[in-house]
């Protein structure tokens, strides 16, 4: 039975919007907070995974290779994005995420020969315009650290699209619970190796930091579990397009919890982001229904 895709995407957007807030609250290095996020998320999934432990024996060497590769890309995403949040504002960092649907479209075309329509491209353009409006007020001349933060955020987008593209192909062959657990664990292990090699301390943090690590593992990571589940039914571009709601949610939360300021331009941008996401999902649904009615292969596989 197909789950309610729209409702699950809405829940995931709300959950992932908290990630930037928790990172801003943390004083720990980006690679440490992201490492413990992944380790704690793996532990939280253990009860479900234990019930499916027999599935591990069914994994072949090639699947283990892809699981580890997906984990490495996810680790890169978190390390780069968490690092960007240390250098710039929530709005400026999340604005770069608006490039994710474009990169996902390109990746989907080259790896899975996915096609799209002008109307879908237009809805993406609406949301990207809105996302740019949200982050525009935070850009300014002479701010080198913010610029570096933007670059880190952009590379984090490339990393997360690679992670999702792998999942789009492999999650259909593996239980999404097993997939999520393995990828989270490999991501944590990758960050652990980096921290040890770079001499970054992974111990000695106060209780407040450990609480933030746990919050990161619970709330934003719910979104990634949902994304992995939905990859059975939609493609990477759809997931990436929905994530454009994150700048809206993160900006609202940054006002409430961090005291950051929001302008009228940013509020208008939030409206365009949500409008574009809504129109995009409707267009994808219509395209899928049309292809199914004509007995063609669906775009979303």
Buried (B, 14 or more C-beta within 10 A) or exposed (E): EEEEBEEBBBBBBBBBBBBBBBBBBBEBBBBBBBBBBBBBBBBBBEEBBEEEEEBBEEBEEEBEEBBBBBBBBBBBBBBBBBBBBBBBBBBBBBBBBBBBBBBBBEBBEEBBEBEBEEBBBEBBBBBBBBBBBBBBBBBEEEBEEBBBBBBBBBBBBBBBBBBBBBBBBBBEEBBBBBBBBBBBBBBBBBBBEBBEEEEBEBEEBEEEBEEBBBBBBBBBBBBBBBBBBBBBBBBBBBBBBBBBBBBBBBBBBBBEBBEBEBBEEBBEBBEBBBBBBBBBBEBBBEBBEEBEEEEEEEBBB
